[in-house]
Every structure is written in structure tokens, then in C-alpha cells.
Amino acid sequence: MIDFEPSEEQALVVETVRQFAANEIRPHARAAEEGKQPATGAIDAAHALGLVANALPSAFGGGGERSAVLGVLVAEELAWGDLATALAILSPALLAFPVADFGSAAQQAALLPRFAGSAFVPGALALVEPAFGADPFRPRTQAKRAGADYVLDGRKCLVPWLPGGDTVLVFADEGGEAQGFLVPRDAAGLAATPTPQMGIQALPTVELSLSGVRVPAGARLGEAQGSGLARVIARGRVALAALGVGVARAAFEIARDYAKEREAFGTKIAQKQAIAFLLAQMAIEVDGARLLAWEAAWRLDQGEDALRESTLALDQVRRIALDVTDGAVQVLGGHGYIRDYLPELLLRNARGFASFEALALV
């Protein structure tokens, strides 16, 4: 039987993150976007909470408490505060979780302790490619064996590129199979070009060009054993679904509260049938998408594949996040279109879910 009831400890974590998002993230969302950088104070404070480190193996300084269900609960609260900042806070997992799941003993010992240290260290995952019809399971980026090394050639886009990171996990085709490679960010032949987005402007992202990038055989994720891209994608889609729910919930709550206060012709607009029905539909959509994300996360925690469930959850969120944020703009009317209010920012962020892939992991 599927049971989504959080434990007492999980409920405490969620409440802590909810208050953190309200006090440390939401108030700085607009300034972070204007400055094109997430709020450093919020990132450092979130790292002190151990939101990623607590999920890493205890042997490497983590808390050893990996739970996809808890991960989606946390992701929703963070994205309620601000999507770009949430992605920045969770970025260490982009590198740390695949290494924890599939990395060799040497790779785990070399990389994981830094993410459980006292200072925040971002991660980076290069999966999406800038080509029509690109398929993450069939990357066009190539990895070819050259003696004791691998040589990588290709292009990647929508890669989080926060300052302070030194490694990016690049998925490339090796003999017809997608495989991950741990590439130093300063490797010869690797070029990173900033790519400003319509949304998530506070999260620096780049397009990567790999031209003859040479890495040792030991940089192949899992080395001889290899890695499981399907598992990475499933965990990424669940995380994105939860983040999209957080964005949609934020938009709904702003619209609901505004409608309760705004008067037109002597009546609160929340009492107008058209507005009331729109808000009700928004609430239904948010709750339904949340349940899909929870189910996919629960299946991951049970050791199941969950690729189908995570894909369904993300597909649903791609629609409802856009519908609900657009609905919030409509409820606020002219105020929804100006930058003094958050719905226009939420709408732009929600639009990105149509192309997001593996920007976060649980």
C-alpha cells in the first residue's frame, strides 16, 4: 500500500524548509533575478541545513538519509520560494547523487566528501543537447576510447554553472550506449558560453562545447561497471515535477490571497463566479500534480524503476505549472503583468519546464 504520510522527522524537516523558503528565499527572489545570481546567503544557509548532504552516505560525511519522498517535499517548498534559487541550492545533487549511486569507490572517495563539507560546493550535470529531436537516452555527444583515455566531442545546453564547482558530469554516447564522464570544468577543449534564459535568470546556465576533451579512463562514471542513465533521468523528472508543483502552488496562493482582498464594484473578486471557478481549478491541478510526483518518488524509494511514473508526473506538471501561473496573472489583472508582483516571474519560470531535463535530482 502506498503511504505518503511523512514521518515525524520528515514533517519537521519540511516545516523547517517551509519557514526557510518564506524568510530567506521568497523575499530575495526579485533581487536575485535582477542580479542574475542566486542569493549567496540563502545558499549558504540552506547548505548549513544539510538539504543535500543529509542524503549522502555516512561513510563520506553525509547523513545517510536518502529519501526521494522527502526530496520532493523539500523541492516543492524551495521552489515555492523561488525556482532559480531552489535549483542552485539543490545543484550539488546533480553530481553527488549519480556518483553515490553509480560511482566507483575511488570516485566516491574523491568527490563525495566535498559536498558534505562546511562550504557549499555546486554540482553540474550536462545532459540536454541543443538539437531538434534530441533524446537524453541517445546523446549525440560522442566518447571514444583513445588508449588509456576517452575523448569527448559534442555540445550540451542548459547546464547549471554556479561559481565554485570544479567538475561536470557529461553524458555521451560510447559505442551506442549513454555513459557518464566526470570532466574537470577547466579541461582543455571544454568551452562554456553563458546562455541567459527567459526564466530562472538567477541561475547561471551555459552551453558547453566539447572539442577533443580528453579524460582518463577512471573518469568514466562507475569506471568498468558503468552507470544507469535511466535512473538519473527518473530521479531528475521526479525532482522537476516537485519543483513545478512548488511554482504552481506559489502562483495559486498569491492569486487566492489577492482575490480575497481585491474589490470590484463593492465585492471581493474571489466572490465572482469566474474567479472562484478559476481558483478552484488551479487548486485541483496543483493537488493532482503533487500526488503524481509523490507516487513516483515513493516508487523510487521502493527500489522500483519509476521511469514511467516520473515521466507522467513531469508531463502533467509541464502543463499545470503553465496553466496555474497564467491563471494567477489573469486573477491579478494589470498587476499580474508588472514586475512589482511575482506572478509574471512565476509564469516565465513555469514556461521553462517544457524544456527542462535533469536540472535537479532527488
C-alpha positions as CSV (number, residue, x, y, z in Angstrom):
1,M,0.0,0.0,0.0
2,I,1.3,3.5,-0.9
3,D,1.6,5.7,2.2
4,F,2.6,9.3,1.7
5,E,2.3,10.2,5.4
6,P,5.7,11.7,6.4
7,S,7.4,10.6,9.5
8,E,7.7,12.9,12.4
9,E,11.3,13.7,11.5
10,Q,10.3,14.3,7.8
11,A,7.5,16.6,8.8
12,L,9.9,18.6,11.0
13,V,12.3,18.9,8.0
14,V,9.5,20.1,5.7
15,E,8.3,22.7,8.2
16,T,11.8,24.0,8.6
17,V,12.3,24.3,4.9
18,R,8.9,26.0,4.5
19,Q,9.9,28.6,7.0
20,F,13.3,29.0,5.4
21,A,11.8,29.5,2.0
22,A,9.4,32.1,3.4
23,N,12.0,34.0,5.3
24,E,15.2,33.6,3.3
25,I,14.3,32.8,-0.3
26,R,11.0,34.5,-1.3
27,P,11.9,38.0,0.0
28,H,15.1,37.9,-2.2
29,A,13.6,36.3,-5.4
30,R,13.3,39.5,-7.4
31,A,16.7,40.9,-6.4
32,A,18.3,37.6,-7.3
33,E,16.7,37.7,-10.7
34,E,17.7,41.3,-11.3
35,G,21.3,40.5,-10.2
36,K,21.4,37.3,-12.3
37,Q,22.8,35.4,-9.3
38,P,21.1,33.4,-6.5
39,A,21.3,34.9,-3.1
40,T,24.6,33.7,-1.6
41,G,23.2,34.0,1.9
42,A,20.3,31.7,1.2
43,I,22.5,29.1,-0.5
44,D,25.0,29.0,2.4
45,A,22.1,28.8,5.0
46,A,20.5,26.0,3.0
47,H,23.8,24.1,2.9
48,A,24.0,24.5,6.7
49,L,20.6,22.8,6.9
50,G,22.2,19.8,5.1
51,L,19.4,19.6,2.4
52,V,21.7,17.6,0.1
53,A,24.5,16.4,2.5
54,N,22.0,14.6,4.7
55,A,21.2,12.3,1.7
56,L,24.8,11.3,1.1
57,P,26.3,8.1,2.5
58,S,27.5,8.5,6.1
59,A,30.9,7.0,5.1
60,F,31.6,10.2,3.3
61,G,30.3,12.7,5.9
62,G,26.7,12.7,4.9
63,G,23.7,11.8,6.9
64,G,22.8,8.6,5.1
65,E,19.1,9.5,4.9
66,R,18.3,9.3,1.2
67,S,14.6,9.5,0.5
68,A,13.0,10.5,-2.8
69,V,9.7,11.3,-1.0
70,L,11.5,13.7,1.4
71,G,13.4,15.1,-1.6
72,V,10.2,16.1,-3.4
73,L,8.7,17.6,-0.2
74,V,11.8,19.7,0.2
75,A,12.0,20.6,-3.5
76,E,8.4,21.9,-3.5
77,E,8.9,24.2,-0.6
78,L,12.2,25.6,-2.0
79,A,10.6,26.3,-5.4
80,W,7.6,27.9,-3.7
81,G,10.2,30.4,-2.5
82,D,12.0,30.8,-5.9
83,L,12.7,28.3,-8.6
84,A,16.1,29.5,-9.6
85,T,17.4,29.7,-6.0
86,A,15.9,26.2,-5.4
87,L,17.8,24.8,-8.4
88,A,21.0,26.5,-7.1
89,I,20.5,25.0,-3.6
90,L,19.9,21.5,-4.9
91,S,22.7,21.7,-7.6
92,P,25.2,19.6,-5.5
93,A,23.0,16.6,-6.0
94,L,23.4,16.8,-9.8
95,L,26.9,15.5,-9.3
96,A,26.9,13.9,-5.9
97,F,23.8,11.6,-6.3
98,P,25.0,9.9,-9.5
99,V,28.4,9.4,-8.0
100,A,26.8,8.0,-4.8
101,D,24.6,5.7,-6.9
102,F,27.0,4.6,-9.6
103,G,30.5,5.8,-8.9
104,S,33.4,3.6,-8.2
105,A,34.9,3.5,-4.8
106,A,37.7,5.8,-5.9
107,Q,35.3,8.3,-7.5
108,Q,33.1,8.4,-4.4
109,A,36.1,8.9,-2.1
110,A,37.4,11.7,-4.3
111,L,34.2,13.6,-4.8
112,L,31.5,13.0,-2.2
113,P,33.3,14.4,1.0
114,R,33.5,17.9,-0.5
115,F,29.7,18.0,-0.8
116,A,29.3,17.2,2.9
117,G,31.9,19.7,4.0
118,S,31.4,23.1,5.7
119,A,31.3,25.1,2.5
120,F,28.8,24.9,-0.3
121,V,30.1,23.3,-3.5
122,P,27.8,23.3,-6.5
123,G,27.4,20.4,-8.9
124,A,26.8,20.4,-12.7
125,L,25.1,17.8,-15.0
126,A,25.3,18.1,-18.8
127,L,22.5,16.1,-20.3
128,V,20.4,18.2,-22.6
129,E,21.7,18.9,-26.2
130,P,20.9,21.9,-28.4
131,A,19.4,20.0,-31.3
132,F,15.9,19.4,-32.6
133,G,14.6,16.0,-31.5
134,A,17.4,15.5,-29.0
135,D,16.9,12.4,-26.9
136,P,18.7,12.1,-23.5
137,F,18.9,8.4,-23.9
138,R,20.7,8.7,-27.3
139,P,23.1,11.6,-26.9
140,R,24.9,12.9,-30.0
141,T,27.9,13.9,-27.9
142,Q,30.5,11.2,-28.5
143,A,33.0,9.5,-26.2
144,K,35.7,7.4,-27.9
145,R,38.4,5.4,-26.3
146,A,41.9,6.6,-27.1
147,G,44.5,4.4,-25.3
148,A,44.2,5.0,-21.6
149,D,41.8,7.9,-22.1
150,Y,38.5,8.9,-23.5
151,V,38.0,11.8,-26.0
152,L,34.7,13.7,-25.9
153,D,33.2,15.7,-28.7
154,G,29.8,17.4,-28.8
155,R,27.6,20.1,-27.3
156,K,25.4,20.4,-24.3
157,C,23.0,23.1,-23.1
158,L,21.0,24.2,-20.1
159,V,23.9,23.3,-17.8
160,P,23.9,24.9,-14.3
161,W,27.2,26.7,-13.9
162,L,27.5,28.2,-10.5
163,P,30.8,29.5,-9.3
164,G,32.9,27.3,-7.1
165,G,32.4,24.0,-8.9
166,D,35.2,22.1,-10.5
167,T,33.6,19.0,-12.1
168,V,30.7,18.5,-14.6
169,L,29.1,15.1,-15.3
170,V,28.7,14.8,-19.0
171,F,26.6,12.1,-20.6
172,A,27.9,10.9,-24.0
173,D,27.4,8.1,-26.4
174,E,30.0,5.3,-26.0
175,G,29.5,2.5,-28.5
176,G,25.8,3.1,-28.8
177,E,25.2,3.4,-25.0
178,A,24.8,6.6,-23.0
179,Q,27.5,6.8,-20.4
180,G,28.6,9.5,-17.8
181,F,32.0,11.1,-17.7
182,L,33.4,13.2,-14.9
183,V,35.0,16.2,-16.7
184,P,37.0,18.9,-15.0
185,R,35.5,22.3,-15.7
186,D,38.9,23.7,-16.7
187,A,39.6,20.8,-19.1
188,A,41.3,21.6,-22.4
189,G,38.8,21.7,-25.2
190,L,35.8,22.5,-22.9
191,A,34.2,25.9,-23.5
192,A,31.3,27.3,-21.5
193,T,29.2,30.0,-23.1
194,P,26.6,31.8,-20.8
195,T,23.0,31.4,-22.0
196,P,20.6,33.8,-20.4
197,Q,17.1,32.3,-20.1
198,M,13.6,33.8,-20.3
199,G,13.1,32.4,-16.7
200,I,15.4,31.1,-13.9
201,Q,17.6,34.1,-14.6
202,A,19.2,33.9,-11.1
203,L,20.6,30.5,-12.0
204,P,23.7,30.9,-14.3
205,T,23.5,28.4,-17.1
206,V,25.8,27.7,-20.0
207,E,26.1,25.9,-23.3
208,L,29.1,23.5,-23.3
209,S,31.2,22.8,-26.3
210,L,33.4,19.8,-26.1
211,S,36.1,19.6,-28.7
212,G,38.6,16.8,-28.2
213,V,38.2,16.9,-24.4
214,R,40.5,14.2,-23.0
215,V,39.8,12.5,-19.7
216,P,41.4,9.4,-18.2
217,A,39.5,6.0,-18.2
218,G,39.0,6.5,-14.5
219,A,36.7,9.4,-15.2
220,R,34.1,7.1,-16.7
221,L,31.3,7.1,-14.1
222,G,31.4,3.7,-12.4
223,E,34.6,3.0,-14.4
224,A,34.3,-0.5,-15.9
225,Q,30.8,-1.1,-14.3
226,G,29.3,1.9,-15.9
227,S,26.2,4.0,-14.9
228,G,22.5,3.9,-15.2
229,L,21.1,6.9,-17.1
230,A,17.5,5.8,-16.8
231,R,17.8,6.0,-13.0
232,V,19.3,9.5,-13.3
233,I,16.5,10.7,-15.6
234,A,13.8,9.2,-13.4
235,R,15.1,11.0,-10.3
236,G,15.5,14.2,-12.3
237,R,12.0,14.1,-13.6
238,V,10.6,13.5,-10.2
239,A,12.6,16.4,-8.8
240,L,11.4,18.7,-11.6
241,A,7.8,17.6,-11.1
242,A,8.0,18.6,-7.4
243,L,9.7,21.9,-8.3
244,G,6.9,22.7,-10.8
245,V,4.3,21.9,-8.1
246,G,6.1,24.4,-5.9
247,V,6.0,27.1,-8.6
248,A,2.3,26.4,-9.3
249,R,1.4,26.4,-5.6
250,A,3.1,29.8,-5.1
251,A,1.1,31.3,-8.0
252,F,-2.2,29.8,-6.8
253,E,-1.7,31.1,-3.2
254,I,-0.8,34.6,-4.4
255,A,-3.8,34.7,-6.7
256,R,-6.1,33.4,-4.0
257,D,-4.9,35.9,-1.4
258,Y,-5.2,38.8,-3.9
259,A,-8.7,37.8,-4.9
260,K,-9.8,37.8,-1.2
261,E,-8.5,41.3,-0.8
262,R,-9.2,43.0,-4.1
263,E,-12.6,44.6,-4.5
264,A,-14.5,45.4,-7.7
265,F,-17.9,47.1,-7.6
266,G,-18.1,46.7,-3.9
267,T,-17.4,42.9,-3.9
268,K,-14.3,40.9,-3.3
269,I,-13.4,39.4,-6.6
270,A,-13.0,36.0,-5.0
271,Q,-16.8,36.0,-4.8
272,K,-17.1,36.4,-8.5
273,Q,-18.1,33.1,-10.1
274,A,-15.5,33.3,-12.9
275,I,-12.6,34.0,-10.4
276,A,-13.9,31.4,-7.9
277,F,-14.1,28.7,-10.5
278,L,-10.6,29.5,-11.9
279,L,-9.1,29.4,-8.4
280,A,-10.8,26.1,-7.7
281,Q,-9.5,24.6,-10.9
282,M,-6.0,25.9,-10.1
283,A,-6.1,24.2,-6.6
284,I,-7.3,20.9,-8.1
285,E,-4.5,20.9,-10.7
286,V,-1.8,21.6,-8.1
287,D,-3.0,18.8,-5.8
288,G,-3.3,16.3,-8.6
289,A,0.2,17.0,-9.9
290,R,1.6,16.7,-6.4
291,L,0.1,13.3,-6.0
292,L,1.8,12.1,-9.2
293,A,5.1,13.4,-8.0
294,W,4.7,11.7,-4.6
295,E,3.8,8.4,-6.2
296,A,6.8,8.4,-8.5
297,A,9.1,9.3,-5.5
298,W,7.5,6.6,-3.4
299,R,8.3,4.0,-6.1
300,L,11.9,5.2,-6.3
301,D,12.2,4.6,-2.6
302,Q,10.8,1.1,-3.0
303,G,13.7,0.4,-5.5
304,E,11.4,0.4,-8.5
305,D,12.3,1.7,-11.9
306,A,9.7,4.5,-11.8
307,L,10.7,6.0,-15.2
308,R,7.1,5.8,-16.4
309,E,5.6,7.4,-13.3
310,S,8.3,10.1,-13.2
311,T,7.7,10.9,-16.8
312,L,3.9,11.1,-16.3
313,A,4.4,13.4,-13.3
314,L,6.7,15.8,-15.2
315,D,4.4,15.8,-18.3
316,Q,1.5,16.8,-16.1
317,V,3.5,19.5,-14.3
318,R,4.7,20.9,-17.6
319,R,1.0,21.7,-18.4
320,I,-0.3,22.7,-15.0
321,A,2.6,24.9,-14.0
322,L,2.0,27.0,-17.1
323,D,-1.8,27.0,-16.7
324,V,-1.8,27.9,-13.0
325,T,0.8,30.7,-13.3
326,D,-1.0,32.1,-16.3
327,G,-4.2,31.9,-14.2
328,A,-2.5,33.9,-11.5
329,V,-1.6,36.6,-13.9
330,Q,-5.2,36.7,-15.1
331,V,-6.6,37.0,-11.5
332,L,-4.2,39.9,-10.7
333,G,-5.2,41.6,-14.0
334,G,-2.9,44.5,-14.8
335,H,-0.9,43.9,-11.6
336,G,-0.1,40.4,-12.8
337,Y,1.8,41.8,-15.7
338,I,4.1,44.2,-13.9
339,R,7.3,43.3,-12.1
340,D,6.1,44.7,-8.7
341,Y,4.3,41.4,-8.3
342,L,5.6,37.8,-8.6
343,P,3.1,36.2,-11.0
344,E,4.9,37.4,-14.1
345,L,8.2,35.9,-12.7
346,L,6.4,32.7,-11.9
347,L,4.9,32.5,-15.3
348,R,8.3,32.9,-17.0
349,N,9.8,30.3,-14.8
350,A,7.0,27.9,-15.4
351,R,7.4,28.2,-19.2
352,G,10.8,26.6,-18.9
353,F,9.5,23.2,-17.7
354,A,8.7,22.4,-21.3
355,S,12.4,22.0,-22.0
356,F,13.9,21.4,-18.5
357,E,15.5,18.0,-18.1
358,A,17.6,16.8,-15.1
359,L,18.2,20.3,-13.6
360,A,17.7,18.7,-10.1
361,L,17.8,15.2,-8.6
362,V,16.2,13.5,-5.6
